[in-house]
């Protein structure tokens, strides 16, 4: 089964398991769009969220959408019906409540949650960085 991995600037790999049954279209289209390099920042108001404001432009419907992601979940905001947050990617590493719905389509592997939290704190305290998102088997 394919999964998503994020590679940080220090070459740490953080793996995410797709929610194939809950968000099948988002998973399929997002995985096909990889690899991408994207600038990640700390979300301003959402809480413990790494935010990628300019993700890929994917043509997908809203599915498995919410503003309340669990720690470790990965979300994508489809360009429509969105406006200001469309195409963004949300990576929640702790407690967060987003300003708009995203399609929740993956969750971090249990053993990688601490690495995700460390990345989130590094971005929060140290500023933006570029992350590599890739598909892996």
NULUM-783666 format. One record per residue (C-alpha): x, y, z; chain; residue number from 1. Coordinates in steps of 0.05 Angstrom, whole numbers, padded with zeros to 5 digits. Example, Ala and Ser with C-alpha at 12.3 -4.5 7.8 and 13.67 -1.06 7.14 Angstrom:
00246  -00090  00156  A  1
00273  -00021  00143  A  2
end
This chain:
00000  00000  00000  A  1
00025  00069  -00017  A  2
00036  00121  00036  A  3
00057  00194  00038  A  4
00123  00216  00068  A  5
00148  00285  00086  A  6
00222  00297  00083  A  7
00246  00355  00126  A  8
00306  00401  00112  A  9
00349  00357  00158  A  10
00326  00294  00119  A  11
00279  00268  00173  A  12
00224  00226  00143  A  13
00153  00229  00171  A  14
00104  00178  00142  A  15
00028  00184  00134  A  16
-00022  00129  00121  A  17
-00077  00149  00072  A  18
-00150  00144  00093  A  19
-00168  00105  00030  A  20
-00239  00087  00052  A  21
-00257  00155  00081  A  22
-00227  00200  00027  A  23
-00215  00157  -00035  A  24
-00215  00212  -00087  A  25
-00171  00259  -00046  A  26
-00121  00203  -00032  A  27
-00117  00180  -00105  A  28
-00110  00250  -00135  A  29
-00062  00276  -00081  A  30
-00016  00215  -00087  A  31
-00014  00224  -00162  A  32
00007  00298  -00153  A  33
00069  00278  -00115  A  34
00127  00293  -00109  A  35
00122  00366  -00091  A  36
00165  00415  -00053  A  37
00126  00466  -00012  A  38
00139  00523  00036  A  39
00110  00507  00105  A  40
00094  00557  00160  A  41
00061  00557  00228  A  42
-00014  00570  00222  A  43
-00032  00637  00252  A  44
-00095  00622  00291  A  45
-00110  00548  00284  A  46
-00064  00523  00338  A  47
-00013  00468  00329  A  48
-00016  00465  00253  A  49
00037  00466  00200  A  50
00005  00503  00141  A  51
00025  00499  00069  A  52
-00013  00556  00037  A  53
00003  00538  -00035  A  54
-00007  00464  -00047  A  55
-00023  00432  -00114  A  56
-00086  00453  -00151  A  57
-00126  00389  -00149  A  58
-00195  00378  -00179  A  59
-00230  00339  -00124  A  60
-00297  00344  -00087  A  61
-00303  00359  -00014  A  62
-00301  00292  00024  A  63
-00288  00273  00097  A  64
-00285  00348  00110  A  65
-00279  00381  00178  A  66
-00245  00438  00216  A  67
-00228  00394  00275  A  68
-00170  00348  00256  A  69
-00139  00301  00306  A  70
-00064  00306  00322  A  71
-00025  00275  00265  A  72
-00078  00284  00211  A  73
-00065  00312  00142  A  74
-00117  00354  00105  A  75
-00124  00388  00037  A  76
-00171  00446  00021  A  77
-00199  00437  -00049  A  78
-00195  00502  -00091  A  79
-00271  00504  -00097  A  80
-00315  00522  -00061  A  81
-00258  00554  -00023  A  82
-00228  00623  -00032  A  83
-00171  00644  00014  A  84
-00151  00574  00038  A  85
-00162  00535  -00026  A  86
-00102  00491  -00047  A  87
-00074  00494  00024  A  88
-00048  00433  00062  A  89
-00059  00427  00137  A  90
-00012  00383  00179  A  91
-00038  00381  00250  A  92
00015  00363  00302  A  93
-00025  00377  00366  A  94
-00089  00413  00386  A  95
-00118  00454  00329  A  96
-00183  00481  00301  A  97
-00179  00505  00230  A  98
-00214  00567  00201  A  99
-00245  00527  00144  A  100
-00259  00455  00125  A  101
-00206  00411  00094  A  102
-00211  00341  00066  A  103
-00178  00297  00119  A  104
-00143  00243  00080  A  105
-00084  00214  00119  A  106
-00056  00205  00189  A  107
00016  00201  00213  A  108
00044  00132  00230  A  109
00041  00124  00306  A  110
00117  00116  00311  A  111
00128  00182  00273  A  112
00082  00226  00315  A  113
00139  00251  00358  A  114
00179  00270  00296  A  115
00118  00309  00270  A  116
00111  00346  00337  A  117
00185  00364  00335  A  118
00178  00390  00264  A  119
00117  00432  00284  A  120
00154  00463  00342  A  121
00215  00476  00299  A  122
00172  00514  00248  A  123
00134  00550  00304  A  124
00198  00574  00338  A  125
00246  00578  00279  A  126
00203  00599  00220  A  127
00184  00573  00152  A  128
00219  00516  00116  A  129
00211  00476  00052  A  130
00183  00406  00059  A  131
00187  00351  00007  A  132
00123  00310  00000  A  133
00130  00243  -00035  A  134
00092  00180  -00048  A  135
00125  00116  -00024  A  136
00110  00041  -00023  A  137
end
